[in-house]
Amino acid sequence: MSAESGVQAALIGVLKADAGVAAIFGPRIYDDETEAPAYPFVRVERHECRPAGSSLCEATEHVVTLAVSSRDGGVREAREALAALRTAVDLGVWSLPQGRIVLAHVTYGDAMRQADRRAFRGVIRIRIISEEAA
């Protein structure tokens, strides 16, 4: 499994294990394309990677962008969803099959109305540093 796949699977696991996230999204946490999902839902929108290691260990910096889509609860629901995701990332128990998560924290979050004037979109960006097992 690649570092990218392992970190993304760990992130999805942390989110699905969190009671606050489950209360808002239920099983609607996606890391792939899903046709016509029910609202609200969250999906991995982008996953950037770059080397961050040193001469002593191999490490990778991951910047993962999650997108929240909300309709019935307005911007309040989108912001509550972002807060739940932030808490899950901050308090989650991270595990990788090969290696470890050194750092995981939210660097950005925003909620906005969509062009259709009915739906709201939230965006949260997470910075994760993973190290490979020696």
N, C-alpha and C positions, 0 to 999 in steps of 0.2 A: 504494500500500500504506500502511495506517495505521501510526502509530508502534507501536501495540500488536502488530499482525501482524508487523511487521518485527523487533521485539525478540523476540517469541516464536519466530519462525523462526530468528533468530540463536542463541537459547538452545538450541533443539533441535539446530542444527548443531554447536554447541560440544560438546554432550553426545555426539552420535553420532560426532564426530571423536576423542574421547578413548579411548585404549586401555583404561584401567582401567574405564571405564563400559561399554565394549563387552564386556569380559571377563565382567562380571556380568550385563548385560541383553541382550547381543546386539542384535537389532533391536527389542526390546520397549520402545521409548521412544515414548510416545503423547502427542499434544496434542489428541486428539479422543476421542470415546466409542468404545470397542472392546469387543465382546461376547466374554466368556469368554477373556481373554488368558492365555497360559501364564505361570507364575511363574518367577522374579521378574520384575516389570515396574515401570516408573515412568511416571507420567502427570502432565500439567499439571492441577492441581486448581483453581487460582484465579489470576487475573491482574488485580491492581488497578492503576489508573493515576491520577496526579494531576499537574497542572501544576507544574513546578519551575523555570521559566525566569526570566530577568531582562529588563531593558530591552534588553540586548545580544544575547540569543539565546533561542530557544524550546527548552525542555527539558521532559522528562517523567520523573517518578519512577515506576518500575514495581516492584511487589512481587509476585513470582511464587512460588506455593506448589506444590512438587512432592510427590507422594505415592508412596511405594515400597510395594509389596505383595510379601511374601516368605512362603514356606511351609516349605520343606524345611530351610533352614539356621538356623532359629530367629532369635532376636534378634541373634545375631552376624552373620548374613547381612544383616539389615536395617541394622545399624550399619556394616558394611563398604560397603554400597551407598551410604549417606549420605556416608561418607568419600570414596568415589570421585566422587560428584557434587560435593562441596565442592572437591575438587582440580581437577576439570574446570572449574568456574566460576572458580576463582582463577587457573588457568594458561591458560585458553582464549584463542584468538585470535578476537576478536569483530569482526564486520563487518556493516554495515547497507548496504542499497542506497542509502539517502538519509539521511546523517547519520553519527553515530558513538556508540559507547558510551563514556561518560566514567568510569563506575564500575560495577563488578559485584562483589558480595560476599555471602556467606552471613550472615544475621543470626540464624538459629534452626535447630536440628535436634533431633529427638527420635525415639525408636523405642519402640513399645509392642506388647503382645499384643492381638490382636483378640478380640472377644466369643466367637467360635467356638472359641477356645483352641488353634487349629491354626495360624492365620496371624499374621503380624506386619506392622505398619504403621510405616513411617518417614515423617516429614514434614521437609521442608527448605524454608526460606523464603529467597528471594534478592532483594536490593535492587539494582535496575539504574537508572542515570540515563542517558538518551539525549538527545542534542542533534540537532536537525534541521539539515540542510545549509543554509548561508546562500545 
